Amino acid sequence: MLSPGLARIVHEAVALSPRCPIYDGDPRLGGAQGAGGPTRMRYASDIRQDSTDRRTIIVTAGQAEAPDAVSRTRVALIRTPAGWRIDDLVAEGMNSYNAALQAAITRCRRRG
């Protein structure tokens, strides 16, 4: 479901993750993945960002156990010969997924 470019970056990050903490849920960074439990999600197209080969979807999600904690993520989609694929994700108030992985890969490589 990922675009070729994002898939390449994710593959590279996964290969480095045993050596360095890459993902925010990595226990070496003090994190934990997701709260779990049922999630309410709503999807809306950002028509200002749509074109014939690129679209942006805004995903609003909330956990059942924390109804006031709502996150909004902008999902960039690109059209490929295989169909629409995720090209990047940007959570509200955060850097893009692509940029965060690139930075983590660079830090890991510098550490040797």
Z-matrix of the N, CA and C atoms (Angstrom, degrees):
N
C 1 1.431
C 2 1.531 1 112.74
N 3 1.323 2 117.58 1 -3.25
C 4 1.466 3 121.20 2 -179.41
C 5 1.519 4 110.29 3 -95.78
N 6 1.333 5 115.11 4 151.76
C 7 1.458 6 119.74 5 174.90
C 8 1.524 7 108.24 6 -66.45
N 9 1.333 8 117.60 7 159.55
C 10 1.470 9 118.75 8 179.14
C 11 1.529 10 112.86 9 -56.23
N 12 1.331 11 118.23 10 -40.57
C 13 1.465 12 120.76 11 -179.37
C 14 1.514 13 112.87 12 -65.99
N 15 1.337 14 116.79 13 -46.12
C 16 1.458 15 120.02 14 179.63
C 17 1.525 16 110.73 15 -69.10
N 18 1.319 17 117.75 16 -36.44
C 19 1.467 18 120.92 17 177.66
C 20 1.525 19 110.98 18 -61.43
N 21 1.326 20 117.27 19 -39.16
C 22 1.466 21 121.00 20 179.20
C 23 1.533 22 110.38 21 -64.39
N 24 1.329 23 117.09 22 -43.00
C 25 1.469 24 121.11 23 -179.57
C 26 1.533 25 110.58 24 -66.50
N 27 1.331 26 117.13 25 -43.15
C 28 1.466 27 120.87 26 178.58
C 29 1.525 28 110.31 27 -62.57
N 30 1.320 29 117.56 28 -42.84
C 31 1.473 30 121.72 29 178.56
C 32 1.535 31 110.30 30 -60.05
N 33 1.310 32 116.55 31 -43.76
C 34 1.463 33 121.36 32 179.08
C 35 1.527 34 110.90 33 -64.45
N 36 1.334 35 116.96 34 -42.18
C 37 1.468 36 121.17 35 179.48
C 38 1.523 37 111.26 36 -65.64
N 39 1.311 38 117.68 37 -42.34
C 40 1.471 39 121.71 38 179.49
C 41 1.525 40 109.79 39 -62.30
N 42 1.316 41 117.41 40 -39.66
C 43 1.468 42 120.72 41 179.24
C 44 1.529 43 111.31 42 -64.18
N 45 1.330 44 117.84 43 -32.66
C 46 1.462 45 121.17 44 -178.79
C 47 1.529 46 113.24 45 -87.22
N 48 1.325 47 118.18 46 -18.65
C 49 1.463 48 120.46 47 -172.02
C 50 1.530 49 115.46 48 -60.84
N 51 1.339 50 121.22 49 -29.12
C 52 1.469 51 117.93 50 175.16
C 53 1.535 52 112.32 51 -65.72
N 54 1.320 53 116.10 52 -26.15
C 55 1.458 54 121.32 53 -177.35
C 56 1.528 55 112.68 54 -90.38
N 57 1.340 56 117.39 55 -34.47
C 58 1.463 57 122.59 56 -175.40
C 59 1.527 58 109.98 57 -137.67
N 60 1.330 59 117.83 58 149.99
C 61 1.460 60 119.40 59 174.02
C 62 1.531 61 109.65 60 -71.90
N 63 1.310 62 116.99 61 118.94
C 64 1.459 63 121.98 62 -176.69
C 65 1.525 64 110.73 63 -108.31
N 66 1.332 65 116.49 64 -46.36
C 67 1.459 66 121.81 65 -172.99
C 68 1.513 67 111.33 66 -94.93
N 69 1.348 68 117.24 67 146.66
C 70 1.461 69 120.94 68 -177.56
C 71 1.525 70 112.83 69 -62.31
N 72 1.319 71 118.69 70 -21.73
C 73 1.459 72 121.20 71 177.98
C 74 1.521 73 113.66 72 -83.52
N 75 1.319 74 117.66 73 -0.89
C 76 1.463 75 122.06 74 -178.64
C 77 1.532 76 109.54 75 -65.44
N 78 1.342 77 117.76 76 126.50
C 79 1.464 78 120.34 77 179.37
C 80 1.530 79 113.22 78 -57.01
N 81 1.334 80 117.77 79 -26.70
C 82 1.469 81 120.45 80 178.28
C 83 1.523 82 111.25 81 -66.65
N 84 1.343 83 117.26 82 -18.71
C 85 1.464 84 121.77 83 176.49
C 86 1.523 85 110.76 84 -100.93
N 87 1.334 86 116.56 85 5.69
C 88 1.460 87 121.09 86 179.62
C 89 1.516 88 113.69 87 79.86
N 90 1.318 89 117.34 88 15.25
C 91 1.464 90 120.25 89 -176.26
C 92 1.505 91 113.14 90 -101.94
N 93 1.305 92 113.30 91 171.62
C 94 1.470 93 121.72 92 174.32
C 95 1.515 94 106.81 93 -143.61
N 96 1.311 95 117.36 94 140.70
C 97 1.458 96 121.21 95 -178.04
C 98 1.513 97 110.91 96 -75.86
N 99 1.320 98 116.67 97 126.14
C 100 1.465 99 124.16 98 168.39
C 101 1.513 100 116.60 99 47.44
N 102 1.322 101 115.58 100 150.69
C 103 1.457 102 121.55 101 178.56
C 104 1.516 103 111.46 102 -82.99
N 105 1.312 104 117.41 103 -19.09
C 106 1.457 105 120.79 104 -178.45
C 107 1.515 106 111.06 105 79.33
N 108 1.304 107 116.02 106 -174.97
C 109 1.454 108 120.42 107 179.49
C 110 1.520 109 111.50 108 81.50
N 111 1.321 110 116.27 109 167.85
C 112 1.467 111 120.08 110 -179.37
C 113 1.523 112 111.76 111 -61.84
N 114 1.293 113 115.42 112 142.65
C 115 1.459 114 121.79 113 -179.47
C 116 1.521 115 109.51 114 -119.72
N 117 1.315 116 116.07 115 135.31
C 118 1.464 117 121.18 116 173.11
C 119 1.521 118 106.65 117 -94.37
N 120 1.321 119 117.19 118 131.06
C 121 1.457 120 120.26 119 -179.35
C 122 1.519 121 109.97 120 -131.25
N 123 1.326 122 114.40 121 146.05
C 124 1.460 123 121.49 122 175.90
C 125 1.527 124 106.68 123 -134.70
N 126 1.325 125 116.41 124 141.29
C 127 1.460 126 122.05 125 -177.38
C 128 1.520 127 108.94 126 -120.74
N 129 1.329 128 116.88 127 139.05
C 130 1.462 129 121.81 128 175.72
C 131 1.516 130 108.27 129 -144.37
N 132 1.309 131 116.27 130 141.45
C 133 1.465 132 120.89 131 178.02
C 134 1.522 133 109.00 132 -84.58
N 135 1.313 134 116.04 133 136.92
C 136 1.466 135 121.59 134 174.26
C 137 1.521 136 106.27 135 -92.64
N 138 1.328 137 116.98 136 89.77
C 139 1.466 138 120.39 137 -172.03
C 140 1.524 139 113.02 138 -63.96
N 141 1.326 140 117.52 139 -18.90
C 142 1.475 141 119.83 140 176.46
C 143 1.520 142 110.68 141 -66.58
N 144 1.332 143 116.93 142 -23.24
C 145 1.460 144 121.86 143 -175.85
C 146 1.528 145 113.05 144 -103.06
N 147 1.336 146 118.09 145 -0.78
C 148 1.465 147 120.94 146 -174.86
C 149 1.524 148 112.78 147 -83.46
N 150 1.313 149 115.45 148 142.52
C 151 1.463 150 122.89 149 172.21
C 152 1.524 151 106.22 150 -145.82
N 153 1.301 152 116.89 151 -175.24
C 154 1.469 153 118.86 152 -177.83
C 155 1.523 154 112.82 153 -70.02
N 156 1.348 155 118.43 154 -25.71
C 157 1.462 156 119.78 155 -177.26
C 158 1.532 157 113.73 156 -120.55
N 159 1.338 158 117.23 157 5.42
C 160 1.466 159 120.77 158 -179.69
C 161 1.520 160 108.80 159 -148.94
N 162 1.338 161 116.34 160 134.54
C 163 1.461 162 121.50 161 178.92
C 164 1.513 163 109.44 162 -136.78
N 165 1.318 164 115.46 163 155.21
C 166 1.460 165 121.09 164 175.46
C 167 1.521 166 108.64 165 -124.52
N 168 1.317 167 115.47 166 129.02
C 169 1.457 168 123.03 167 177.89
C 170 1.525 169 107.04 168 -115.00
N 171 1.314 170 116.69 169 137.40
C 172 1.462 171 120.76 170 175.32
C 173 1.526 172 107.27 171 -104.35
N 174 1.335 173 115.67 172 121.55
C 175 1.463 174 122.07 173 -179.17
C 176 1.528 175 107.43 174 -107.03
N 177 1.318 176 116.05 175 120.96
C 178 1.458 177 121.97 176 176.58
C 179 1.519 178 107.01 177 -107.62
N 180 1.334 179 116.79 178 125.55
C 181 1.464 180 120.70 179 -175.40
C 182 1.522 181 110.49 180 -134.01
N 183 1.321 182 115.67 181 149.00
C 184 1.458 183 122.28 182 175.47
C 185 1.514 184 109.61 183 -143.55
N 186 1.309 185 116.96 184 144.32
C 187 1.465 186 121.99 185 177.71
C 188 1.520 187 109.10 186 -84.57
N 189 1.313 188 116.82 187 143.85
C 190 1.460 189 121.54 188 -179.71
C 191 1.527 190 111.47 189 -60.97
N 192 1.352 191 116.91 190 -36.20
C 193 1.466 192 119.58 191 -177.58
C 194 1.533 193 113.27 192 -81.04
N 195 1.341 194 117.30 193 -7.29
C 196 1.470 195 121.47 194 178.38
C 197 1.526 196 108.65 195 -140.31
N 198 1.334 197 117.34 196 71.35
C 199 1.471 198 120.25 197 -172.01
C 200 1.525 199 114.59 198 -61.89
N 201 1.326 200 118.33 199 -23.38
C 202 1.464 201 119.87 200 179.76
C 203 1.527 202 113.14 201 -86.02
N 204 1.316 203 117.04 202 -11.47
C 205 1.465 204 121.29 203 179.00
C 206 1.527 205 108.33 204 -91.43
N 207 1.305 206 115.65 205 99.33
C 208 1.460 207 121.52 206 -177.14
C 209 1.521 208 108.58 207 -113.90
N 210 1.319 209 116.33 208 134.72
C 211 1.467 210 119.91 209 176.90
C 212 1.522 211 109.16 210 -113.42
N 213 1.320 212 115.73 211 148.13
C 214 1.460 213 121.83 212 176.11
C 215 1.530 214 107.96 213 -123.72
N 216 1.308 215 114.28 214 127.81
C 217 1.460 216 120.35 215 -179.96
C 218 1.518 217 109.00 216 -125.45
N 219 1.315 218 115.62 217 131.14
C 220 1.468 219 121.82 218 175.60
C 221 1.526 220 106.65 219 -93.04
N 222 1.332 221 116.06 220 120.75
C 223 1.463 222 122.08 221 -177.56
C 224 1.525 223 108.14 222 -109.19
N 225 1.326 224 116.38 223 117.23
C 226 1.468 225 121.39 224 177.90
C 227 1.519 226 108.54 225 -90.75
N 228 1.321 227 115.75 226 127.35
C 229 1.458 228 122.54 227 179.41
C 230 1.521 229 109.15 228 -114.88
N 231 1.329 230 116.66 229 142.11
C 232 1.460 231 120.15 230 173.16
C 233 1.521 232 108.59 231 -124.07
N 234 1.317 233 115.15 232 150.55
C 235 1.462 234 120.31 233 177.48
C 236 1.519 235 108.57 234 -86.66
N 237 1.326 236 115.69 235 128.28
C 238 1.459 237 122.15 236 176.63
C 239 1.534 238 106.84 237 -121.00
N 240 1.320 239 118.02 238 171.04
C 241 1.468 240 118.92 239 176.37
C 242 1.535 241 112.58 240 -57.89
N 243 1.338 242 117.00 241 -25.27
C 244 1.467 243 121.19 242 -179.74
C 245 1.530 244 112.52 243 -88.91
N 246 1.339 245 117.97 244 -0.66
C 247 1.463 246 121.68 245 -178.40
C 248 1.523 247 111.09 246 116.81
N 249 1.330 248 116.60 247 -169.18
C 250 1.465 249 121.77 248 -179.41
C 251 1.515 250 110.39 249 -73.40
N 252 1.341 251 116.39 250 134.16
C 253 1.459 252 122.87 251 -179.43
C 254 1.529 253 109.70 252 -132.52
N 255 1.342 254 116.35 253 149.59
C 256 1.467 255 121.64 254 177.33
C 257 1.517 256 108.67 255 -72.03
N 258 1.340 257 115.59 256 126.56
C 259 1.460 258 120.86 257 179.85
C 260 1.525 259 111.89 258 -105.20
N 261 1.336 260 117.32 259 -26.37
C 262 1.455 261 120.58 260 177.41
C 263 1.522 262 109.13 261 -168.87
N 264 1.321 263 115.70 262 160.31
C 265 1.463 264 123.58 263 176.65
C 266 1.515 265 107.55 264 -132.33
N 267 1.327 266 117.05 265 136.76
C 268 1.452 267 120.59 266 177.19
C 269 1.523 268 107.88 267 -133.16
N 270 1.337 269 116.77 268 107.23
C 271 1.456 270 121.47 269 176.61
C 272 1.524 271 108.37 270 -77.28
N 273 1.304 272 115.20 271 145.54
C 274 1.461 273 121.34 272 -178.87
C 275 1.527 274 110.89 273 -53.06
N 276 1.327 275 116.43 274 126.37
C 277 1.453 276 121.74 275 178.58
C 278 1.521 277 114.80 276 78.91
N 279 1.321 278 118.00 277 9.15
C 280 1.468 279 121.50 278 -176.83
C 281 1.528 280 109.86 279 -124.25
N 282 1.334 281 115.19 280 167.24
C 283 1.462 282 120.39 281 170.94
C 284 1.518 283 108.90 282 -74.48
N 285 1.300 284 116.34 283 164.77
C 286 1.463 285 119.74 284 177.78
C 287 1.527 286 109.64 285 -67.78
N 288 1.317 287 115.32 286 154.90
C 289 1.468 288 122.18 287 178.17
C 290 1.526 289 109.72 288 -59.07
N 291 1.322 290 115.79 289 -45.04
C 292 1.461 291 122.02 290 179.28
C 293 1.530 292 110.19 291 -57.86
N 294 1.330 293 116.92 292 -49.60
C 295 1.470 294 121.17 293 -178.70
C 296 1.532 295 111.32 294 -64.57
N 297 1.340 296 117.38 295 -40.26
C 298 1.468 297 120.96 296 179.89
C 299 1.525 298 110.73 297 -64.23
N 300 1.328 299 117.34 298 -42.57
C 301 1.468 300 119.94 299 178.33
C 302 1.526 301 111.11 300 -66.48
N 303 1.330 302 116.91 301 -42.90
C 304 1.474 303 120.43 302 178.68
C 305 1.524 304 110.57 303 -58.44
N 306 1.353 305 117.34 304 -44.44
C 307 1.467 306 121.26 305 -179.92
C 308 1.527 307 111.09 306 -64.37
N 309 1.334 308 117.26 307 -42.09
C 310 1.464 309 120.79 308 179.57
C 311 1.526 310 111.22 309 -65.97
N 312 1.314 311 117.23 310 -39.38
C 313 1.477 312 121.54 311 177.48
C 314 1.524 313 109.96 312 -62.87
N 315 1.331 314 116.85 313 -44.12
C 316 1.466 315 121.10 314 179.20
C 317 1.523 316 110.89 315 -62.42
N 318 1.357 317 118.02 316 -45.31
C 319 1.471 318 121.26 317 178.25
C 320 1.522 319 110.67 318 -59.64
N 321 1.326 320 116.59 319 -43.42
C 322 1.463 321 120.59 320 -177.62
C 323 1.528 322 110.23 321 -63.87
N 324 1.304 323 117.16 322 -43.45
C 325 1.469 324 120.49 323 -179.48
C 326 1.522 325 112.04 324 -64.93
N 327 1.325 326 117.01 325 -35.98
C 328 1.478 327 120.62 326 178.81
C 329 1.517 328 111.43 327 -66.93
N 330 1.346 329 115.97 328 -32.66
C 331 1.476 330 120.12 329 179.24
C 332 1.503 331 112.03 330 -71.91
N 333 1.335 332 115.12 331 -18.81
C 334 1.456 333 119.06 332 177.04
C 335 1.433 334 112.15 333 85.02
